[in-house]
Amino acid sequence: MTKNELWEIYCTKNPSFEEDGNVTLSTKGLRKMFETTWDQAIKSTPRGPQRDKVVDDLMNIFGMR
């Protein structure tokens, strides 16, 4: 899954994300967004080295490396 494909999933569920301006998320909403990102990444890859790469990519995206 590419970054753009994931963004399209978010925008489908949250059309206001496509507009200009501010979006306010509650702590619960931010956590749900994180969980969805993680779940989509894990679902899209089989177990093994490729999944490890996806996890590494997510950690880079979120500044964890």
MOPAC internal coordinates of N, CA, C and O (Angstrom, degrees):
PM7 1SCF
backbone

  N    0.0000 0     0.00 0     0.00 0    0    0    0
  C    1.4517 1     0.00 0     0.00 0    1    0    0
  C    1.5245 1   108.10 1     0.00 0    2    1    0
  O    1.2310 1   121.47 1   -43.90 1    3    2    1
  N    1.3100 1   114.80 1   136.10 1    3    2    1
  C    1.4583 1   118.94 1   177.77 1    5    3    2
  C    1.5223 1   110.35 1   -90.96 1    6    5    3
  O    1.2310 1   121.23 1   -12.56 1    7    6    5
  N    1.3088 1   115.24 1   167.44 1    7    6    5
  C    1.4620 1   120.69 1   176.92 1    9    7    6
  C    1.5221 1   110.35 1   -60.35 1   10    9    7
  O    1.2310 1   120.15 1   138.74 1   11   10    9
  N    1.3373 1   117.32 1   -41.26 1   11   10    9
  C    1.4688 1   120.75 1   179.71 1   13   11   10
  C    1.5202 1   112.19 1   -65.46 1   14   13   11
  O    1.2310 1   120.31 1   142.03 1   15   14   13
  N    1.3212 1   117.02 1   -37.97 1   15   14   13
  C    1.4639 1   119.94 1   178.02 1   17   15   14
  C    1.5301 1   110.62 1   -64.13 1   18   17   15
  O    1.2310 1   120.57 1   137.97 1   19   18   17
  N    1.3262 1   116.52 1   -42.03 1   19   18   17
  C    1.4588 1   119.88 1   177.84 1   21   19   18
  C    1.5251 1   110.93 1   -64.52 1   22   21   19
  O    1.2310 1   120.55 1   138.74 1   23   22   21
  N    1.3352 1   116.56 1   -41.26 1   23   22   21
  C    1.4685 1   120.10 1   178.89 1   25   23   22
  C    1.5232 1   110.46 1   -61.54 1   26   25   23
  O    1.2310 1   120.01 1   140.79 1   27   26   25
  N    1.3342 1   117.59 1   -39.21 1   27   26   25
  C    1.4648 1   121.06 1   178.00 1   29   27   26
  C    1.5275 1   111.23 1   -61.84 1   30   29   27
  O    1.2310 1   120.13 1   142.90 1   31   30   29
  N    1.3274 1   117.35 1   -37.10 1   31   30   29
  C    1.4646 1   120.73 1   176.63 1   33   31   30
  C    1.5228 1   109.79 1   -62.40 1   34   33   31
  O    1.2310 1   120.51 1   134.52 1   35   34   33
  N    1.3396 1   116.62 1   -45.48 1   35   34   33
  C    1.4661 1   119.62 1   178.65 1   37   35   34
  C    1.5240 1   111.32 1   -62.03 1   38   37   35
  O    1.2310 1   120.16 1   136.36 1   39   38   37
  N    1.3334 1   117.30 1   -43.64 1   39   38   37
  C    1.4679 1   120.73 1  -177.33 1   41   39   38
  C    1.5231 1   111.90 1   -68.75 1   42   41   39
  O    1.2310 1   120.08 1   148.47 1   43   42   41
  N    1.3163 1   117.44 1   -31.53 1   43   42   41
  C    1.4601 1   120.61 1   176.62 1   45   43   42
  C    1.5240 1   109.86 1   -63.40 1   46   45   43
  O    1.2310 1   120.79 1   138.36 1   47   46   45
  N    1.3156 1   116.09 1   -41.64 1   47   46   45
  C    1.4679 1   120.63 1  -179.18 1   49   47   46
  C    1.5302 1   112.56 1   -83.30 1   50   49   47
  O    1.2310 1   120.47 1   159.29 1   51   50   49
  N    1.3349 1   116.71 1   -20.71 1   51   50   49
  C    1.4717 1   122.04 1  -176.95 1   53   51   50
  C    1.5223 1   109.32 1  -137.81 1   54   53   51
  O    1.2310 1   119.49 1  -103.24 1   55   54   53
  N    1.3445 1   118.58 1    76.76 1   55   54   53
  C    1.4663 1   121.26 1  -174.81 1   57   55   54
  C    1.5304 1   114.42 1   -55.26 1   58   57   55
  O    1.2310 1   119.59 1   153.29 1   59   58   57
  N    1.3171 1   118.39 1   -26.71 1   59   58   57
  C    1.4694 1   120.32 1  -179.84 1   61   59   58
  C    1.5276 1   111.54 1   -65.31 1   62   61   59
  O    1.2310 1   119.40 1   162.44 1   63   62   61
  N    1.3225 1   118.75 1   -17.56 1   63   62   61
  C    1.4588 1   121.15 1   178.75 1   65   63   62
  C    1.5266 1   111.77 1   -67.14 1   66   65   63
  O    1.2310 1   119.97 1   158.96 1   67   66   65
  N    1.3294 1   117.66 1   -21.04 1   67   66   65
  C    1.4617 1   121.11 1  -178.92 1   69   67   66
  C    1.5300 1   112.51 1   -82.79 1   70   69   67
  O    1.2310 1   120.33 1   166.27 1   71   70   69
  N    1.3254 1   116.97 1   -13.73 1   71   70   69
  C    1.4576 1   121.03 1  -177.25 1   73   71   70
  C    1.5244 1   110.52 1   -88.36 1   74   73   71
  O    1.2310 1   121.18 1   -17.23 1   75   74   73
  N    1.3372 1   115.35 1   162.77 1   75   74   73
  C    1.4609 1   120.48 1   173.45 1   77   75   74
  C    1.5159 1   108.90 1   -76.99 1   78   77   75
  O    1.2310 1   120.72 1   -25.18 1   79   78   77
  N    1.2955 1   116.22 1   154.82 1   79   78   77
  C    1.4546 1   119.99 1   177.33 1   81   79   78
  C    1.5099 1   111.56 1   118.03 1   82   81   79
  O    1.2310 1   121.33 1    11.03 1   83   82   81
  N    1.3095 1   115.06 1  -168.97 1   83   82   81
  C    1.4544 1   121.27 1  -176.86 1   85   83   82
  C    1.5220 1   111.00 1   -97.06 1   86   85   83
  O    1.2310 1   121.41 1   -33.11 1   87   86   85
  N    1.3030 1   114.90 1   146.89 1   87   86   85
  C    1.4568 1   122.28 1   173.09 1   89   87   86
  C    1.5182 1   105.99 1  -122.46 1   90   89   87
  O    1.2310 1   120.85 1   -50.58 1   91   90   89
  N    1.3044 1   115.98 1   129.42 1   91   90   89
  C    1.4524 1   120.77 1   179.35 1   93   91   90
  C    1.5181 1   108.94 1  -106.08 1   94   93   91
  O    1.2310 1   121.01 1   -51.06 1   95   94   93
  N    1.3165 1   115.67 1   128.94 1   95   94   93
  C    1.4562 1   120.96 1   177.78 1   97   95   94
  C    1.5182 1   109.21 1  -117.32 1   98   97   95
  O    1.2310 1   121.30 1   -41.20 1   99   98   97
  N    1.3050 1   115.11 1   138.80 1   99   98   97
  C    1.4587 1   119.30 1   171.89 1  101   99   98
  C    1.5262 1   107.99 1   -74.95 1  102  101   99
  O    1.2310 1   120.60 1   -11.60 1  103  102  101
  N    1.3017 1   116.46 1   168.40 1  103  102  101
  C    1.4559 1   120.18 1   175.78 1  105  103  102
  C    1.5222 1   109.70 1   -58.30 1  106  105  103
  O    1.2310 1   120.84 1   138.22 1  107  106  105
  N    1.3216 1   116.00 1   -41.78 1  107  106  105
  C    1.4630 1   121.26 1   178.76 1  109  107  106
  C    1.5364 1   110.76 1   -62.81 1  110  109  107
  O    1.2310 1   120.13 1   138.45 1  111  110  109
  N    1.3266 1   117.35 1   -41.55 1  111  110  109
  C    1.4580 1   121.70 1   179.06 1  113  111  110
  C    1.5183 1   112.35 1   -66.18 1  114  113  111
  O    1.2310 1   120.75 1   139.29 1  115  114  113
  N    1.3279 1   116.17 1   -40.71 1  115  114  113
  C    1.4623 1   120.34 1   178.05 1  117  115  114
  C    1.5246 1   110.40 1   -65.08 1  118  117  115
  O    1.2310 1   120.72 1   139.28 1  119  118  117
  N    1.3236 1   116.23 1   -40.72 1  119  118  117
  C    1.4673 1   120.34 1   178.25 1  121  119  118
  C    1.5271 1   110.51 1   -63.37 1  122  121  119
  O    1.2310 1   120.68 1   138.22 1  123  122  121
  N    1.3378 1   116.31 1   -41.78 1  123  122  121
  C    1.4598 1   120.41 1   178.44 1  125  123  122
  C    1.5285 1   110.56 1   -62.87 1  126  125  123
  O    1.2310 1   120.12 1   140.22 1  127  126  125
  N    1.3216 1   117.38 1   -39.78 1  127  126  125
  C    1.4612 1   121.09 1   178.05 1  129  127  126
  C    1.5280 1   110.26 1   -62.83 1  130  129  127
  O    1.2310 1   120.38 1   136.26 1  131  130  129
  N    1.3135 1   116.87 1   -43.74 1  131  130  129
  C    1.4535 1   120.88 1   177.52 1  133  131  130
  C    1.5252 1   110.93 1   -61.73 1  134  133  131
  O    1.2310 1   120.41 1   132.53 1  135  134  133
  N    1.3271 1   116.82 1   -47.47 1  135  134  133
  C    1.4693 1   121.06 1  -179.26 1  137  135  134
  C    1.5270 1   110.99 1   -60.78 1  138  137  135
  O    1.2310 1   120.21 1   138.94 1  139  138  137
  N    1.3337 1   117.21 1   -41.06 1  139  138  137
  C    1.4578 1   120.94 1   178.61 1  141  139  138
  C    1.5177 1   111.04 1   -63.22 1  142  141  139
  O    1.2310 1   120.46 1   136.85 1  143  142  141
  N    1.3225 1   116.73 1   -43.15 1  143  142  141
  C    1.4614 1   120.90 1   178.19 1  145  143  142
  C    1.5189 1   110.27 1   -59.21 1  146  145  143
  O    1.2310 1   121.15 1   131.72 1  147  146  145
  N    1.3050 1   115.40 1   -48.28 1  147  146  145
  C    1.4602 1   120.05 1  -179.49 1  149  147  146
  C    1.5262 1   110.62 1   -61.62 1  150  149  147
  O    1.2310 1   120.56 1   131.33 1  151  150  149
  N    1.3280 1   116.54 1   -48.67 1  151  150  149
  C    1.4677 1   120.47 1  -178.13 1  153  151  150
  C    1.5246 1   112.18 1   -61.17 1  154  153  151
  O    1.2310 1   120.05 1   138.02 1  155  154  153
  N    1.3267 1   117.52 1   -41.98 1  155  154  153
  C    1.4675 1   120.71 1   179.25 1  157  155  154
  C    1.5234 1   110.66 1   -62.93 1  158  157  155
  O    1.2310 1   120.38 1   139.13 1  159  158  157
  N    1.3153 1   116.89 1   -40.87 1  159  158  157
  C    1.4618 1   120.44 1  -179.32 1  161  159  158
  C    1.5225 1   110.73 1   -66.03 1  162  161  159
  O    1.2310 1   120.40 1   136.04 1  163  162  161
  N    1.3087 1   116.84 1   -43.96 1  163  162  161
  C    1.4585 1   120.51 1  -177.96 1  165  163  162
  C    1.5298 1   110.89 1   -69.37 1  166  165  163
  O    1.2310 1   120.01 1   139.46 1  167  166  165
  N    1.3304 1   117.59 1   -40.54 1  167  166  165
  C    1.4682 1   120.78 1   179.84 1  169  167  166
  C    1.5231 1   112.30 1   -65.00 1  170  169  167
  O    1.2310 1   120.59 1   148.63 1  171  170  169
  N    1.3177 1   116.48 1   -31.37 1  171  170  169
  C    1.4607 1   119.67 1  -172.64 1  173  171  170
  C    1.5220 1   113.62 1   -81.77 1  174  173  171
  O    1.2310 1   120.00 1   174.32 1  175  174  173
  N    1.3263 1   117.60 1    -5.68 1  175  174  173
  C    1.4652 1   119.12 1  -177.68 1  177  175  174
  C    1.5246 1   110.82 1  -131.36 1  178  177  175
  O    1.2310 1   120.89 1   -39.51 1  179  178  177
  N    1.3290 1   115.90 1   140.49 1  179  178  177
  C    1.4658 1   119.24 1   175.55 1  181  179  178
  C    1.5230 1   110.77 1   -71.44 1  182  181  179
  O    1.2310 1   120.72 1   -16.84 1  183  182  181
  N    1.3115 1   116.22 1   163.16 1  183  182  181
  C    1.4730 1   120.22 1   176.90 1  185  183  182
  C    1.5197 1   109.57 1   -62.57 1  186  185  183
  O    1.2310 1   120.93 1   -30.11 1  187  186  185
  N    1.2991 1   115.83 1   149.89 1  187  186  185
  C    1.4494 1   120.61 1   176.68 1  189  187  186
  C    1.5111 1   112.13 1   124.06 1  190  189  187
  O    1.2310 1   120.42 1    17.75 1  191  190  189
  N    1.3339 1   116.80 1  -162.25 1  191  190  189
  C    1.4704 1   121.20 1  -174.95 1  193  191  190
  C    1.5352 1   113.67 1   -59.10 1  194  193  191
  O    1.2310 1   120.30 1   145.88 1  195  194  193
  N    1.3329 1   117.02 1   -34.12 1  195  194  193
  C    1.4617 1   118.13 1  -179.72 1  197  195  194
  C    1.5259 1   110.83 1   -66.87 1  198  197  195
  O    1.2310 1   120.44 1   140.52 1  199  198  197
  N    1.3300 1   116.77 1   -39.48 1  199  198  197
  C    1.4665 1   119.61 1   177.31 1  201  199  198
  C    1.5282 1   109.97 1   -63.02 1  202  201  199
  O    1.2310 1   120.40 1   139.98 1  203  202  201
  N    1.3180 1   116.85 1   -40.02 1  203  202  201
  C    1.4653 1   120.11 1   177.60 1  205  203  202
  C    1.5251 1   110.74 1   -59.54 1  206  205  203
  O    1.2310 1   120.51 1   141.37 1  207  206  205
  N    1.3351 1   116.64 1   -38.63 1  207  206  205
  C    1.4620 1   120.53 1   178.18 1  209  207  206
  C    1.5279 1   110.67 1   -64.94 1  210  209  207
  O    1.2310 1   120.42 1   139.35 1  211  210  209
  N    1.3369 1   116.79 1   -40.65 1  211  210  209
  C    1.4685 1   120.19 1   178.95 1  213  211  210
  C    1.5213 1   109.94 1   -62.34 1  214  213  211
  O    1.2310 1   120.46 1   135.76 1  215  214  213
  N    1.3121 1   116.73 1   -44.24 1  215  214  213
  C    1.4652 1   120.14 1   178.41 1  217  215  214
  C    1.5282 1   109.73 1   -61.53 1  218  217  215
  O    1.2310 1   120.14 1   136.45 1  219  218  217
  N    1.3229 1   117.35 1   -43.55 1  219  218  217
  C    1.4657 1   120.67 1   176.91 1  221  219  218
  C    1.5202 1   111.43 1   -60.36 1  222  221  219
  O    1.2310 1   120.47 1   137.24 1  223  222  221
  N    1.3424 1   116.71 1   -42.76 1  223  222  221
  C    1.4701 1   120.65 1   178.68 1  225  223  222
  C    1.5218 1   111.10 1   -61.47 1  226  225  223
  O    1.2310 1   120.31 1   136.04 1  227  226  225
  N    1.3331 1   117.02 1   -43.96 1  227  226  225
  C    1.4690 1   120.19 1   178.72 1  229  227  226
  C    1.5286 1   110.70 1   -62.77 1  230  229  227
  O    1.2310 1   120.55 1   138.70 1  231  230  229
  N    1.3070 1   116.56 1   -41.30 1  231  230  229
  C    1.4614 1   119.16 1   179.22 1  233  231  230
  C    1.5239 1   110.43 1   -62.64 1  234  233  231
  O    1.2310 1   120.02 1   142.83 1  235  234  233
  N    1.3257 1   117.56 1   -37.17 1  235  234  233
  C    1.4612 1   120.85 1   176.42 1  237  235  234
  C    1.5206 1   110.80 1   -66.53 1  238  237  235
  O    1.2310 1   120.12 1   135.75 1  239  238  237
  N    1.3366 1   117.38 1   -44.25 1  239  238  237
  C    1.4656 1   121.13 1   179.81 1  241  239  238
  C    1.5224 1   110.71 1   -57.91 1  242  241  239
  O    1.2310 1   120.72 1   137.73 1  243  242  241
  N    1.3279 1   116.23 1   -42.27 1  243  242  241
  C    1.4514 1   120.28 1  -177.11 1  245  243  242
  C    1.5343 1   113.67 1   -89.64 1  246  245  243
  O    1.2310 1   121.04 1  -167.14 1  247  246  245
  N    1.3482 1   115.62 1    12.86 1  247  246  245
  C    1.4673 1   120.22 1   175.04 1  249  247  246
  C    1.5168 1   113.71 1    67.87 1  250  249  247
  O    1.2310 1   120.41 1  -150.47 1  251  250  249
  N    1.3223 1   116.82 1    29.53 1  251  250  249
  C    1.4580 1   120.41 1  -177.85 1  253  251  250
  C    1.5183 1   111.01 1   -95.30 1  254  253  251
  O    1.2310 1   120.45 1  -175.48 1  255  254  253
  N    1.3358 1   116.74 1     4.52 1  255  254  253
  C    1.4824 1   121.07 1   177.50 1  257  255  254
  C    1.4943 1   108.75 1  -139.07 1  258  257  255
  O    1.2310 1   120.10 1   180.00 1  259  258  257

